[in-house]
Amino acid sequence: MIILNSVLIQAVIVVAVVLIFFLSVILNWKTKAPKGVELPEKCQFCPSQTCVIKITDVERKKEELKAYLDQCEEEADDKKTD
């Protein structure tokens, strides 16, 4: 009897988790973006309309990282020649 109860409790927990997941997906799908918000062209395939990462920010950060790495390499070359 104890085994039956524990299996039943586990089954109820699994079903509840699956139902909560589907409920959250449906609610997220039905939530609309605020007025005046335009998505970048590259993000049109993404279902998330509240994404924090912006394409322009990514490109800018890539350029900053490249410049930083170039600076580090120059400093390393200067130290080797000294």
C-alpha positions as CSV (number, residue, x, y, z in Angstrom):
1,M,0.0,0.0,0.0
2,I,2.9,2.4,0.8
3,I,4.5,1.7,-2.6
4,L,1.2,2.4,-4.4
5,N,0.8,5.7,-2.5
6,S,4.4,6.9,-3.3
7,V,3.9,6.0,-7.0
8,L,0.6,7.8,-7.1
9,I,2.2,10.9,-5.5
10,Q,5.1,10.8,-7.9
11,A,2.7,10.5,-10.9
12,V,0.6,13.5,-9.6
13,I,3.7,15.6,-9.2
14,V,4.9,14.7,-12.8
15,V,1.5,15.5,-14.3
16,A,1.3,18.8,-12.3
17,V,4.8,19.9,-13.5
18,V,3.9,19.1,-17.2
19,L,0.6,21.0,-16.9
20,I,2.3,24.0,-15.3
21,F,4.9,23.9,-18.1
22,F,2.2,23.9,-20.8
23,L,0.2,26.6,-19.1
24,S,3.3,28.9,-18.9
25,V,4.1,28.3,-22.6
26,I,0.5,29.1,-23.6
27,L,0.4,32.2,-21.5
28,N,3.8,33.3,-22.9
29,W,2.6,32.7,-26.4
30,K,-0.6,34.8,-25.9
31,T,1.2,37.7,-24.3
32,K,1.7,40.5,-26.8
33,A,4.6,43.0,-26.9
34,P,4.0,46.6,-25.8
35,K,2.9,49.1,-28.4
36,G,5.7,50.8,-30.3
37,V,8.2,48.0,-29.9
38,E,9.9,46.8,-33.1
39,L,12.0,43.7,-33.2
40,P,15.2,43.7,-35.2
41,E,15.0,41.9,-38.5
42,K,17.3,39.1,-37.4
43,C,15.1,38.3,-34.4
44,Q,11.8,37.7,-36.3
45,F,12.1,33.9,-36.0
46,C,12.5,34.1,-32.2
47,P,9.2,33.7,-30.3
48,S,10.5,35.8,-27.4
49,Q,9.5,39.4,-27.9
50,T,11.2,40.5,-24.6
51,C,14.7,39.3,-25.4
52,V,17.3,41.4,-23.6
53,I,20.1,40.8,-26.1
54,K,20.1,43.2,-29.0
55,I,21.9,42.5,-32.2
56,T,23.5,46.0,-32.3
57,D,24.8,45.5,-28.8
58,V,26.3,42.1,-29.7
59,E,28.2,43.6,-32.7
60,R,29.4,46.5,-30.6
61,K,30.6,44.1,-27.9
62,K,32.4,42.0,-30.5
63,E,34.3,45.1,-31.7
64,E,35.2,46.1,-28.2
65,L,36.5,42.6,-27.4
66,K,38.6,42.5,-30.7
67,A,40.1,45.9,-29.8
68,Y,40.9,44.7,-26.2
69,L,42.5,41.5,-27.5
70,D,44.6,43.4,-30.0
71,Q,45.7,45.7,-27.2
72,C,46.6,42.7,-25.1
73,E,48.6,41.2,-27.9
74,E,50.5,44.4,-28.5
75,E,51.3,44.7,-24.8
76,A,52.5,41.0,-24.8
77,D,54.7,41.7,-27.9
78,D,56.2,44.8,-26.2
79,K,57.1,42.8,-23.1
80,K,58.7,40.1,-25.1
81,T,60.9,42.7,-27.0
82,D,62.0,44.3,-23.7
